């Protein structure tokens, strides 16, 4: 399973990624977590079907999570 985390706050982004990775390891799931600091950064590398789950911060500078979701 591939998960994307899009969060502009580095501490919150790292904490969520670490939590997801730890939980996946605990459950013996094959999960890869990819971190993005902005909606623009995510969209620059995004391809359809690339991720199974997206965590998008609603309040970000530039493209917020809602705008990013609309573009996806």
PyMOL commands that set and color helices and strands:
alter all, ss='L'
color gray80, all
select helices_A, chain A and resi 10-26+39-45+65-71
alter helices_A, ss='H'
color red, helices_A
select strands_A, chain A and resi 2-6+32-36+53-56
alter strands_A, ss='S'
color yellow, strands_A
deselect
rebuild
show_as cartoon
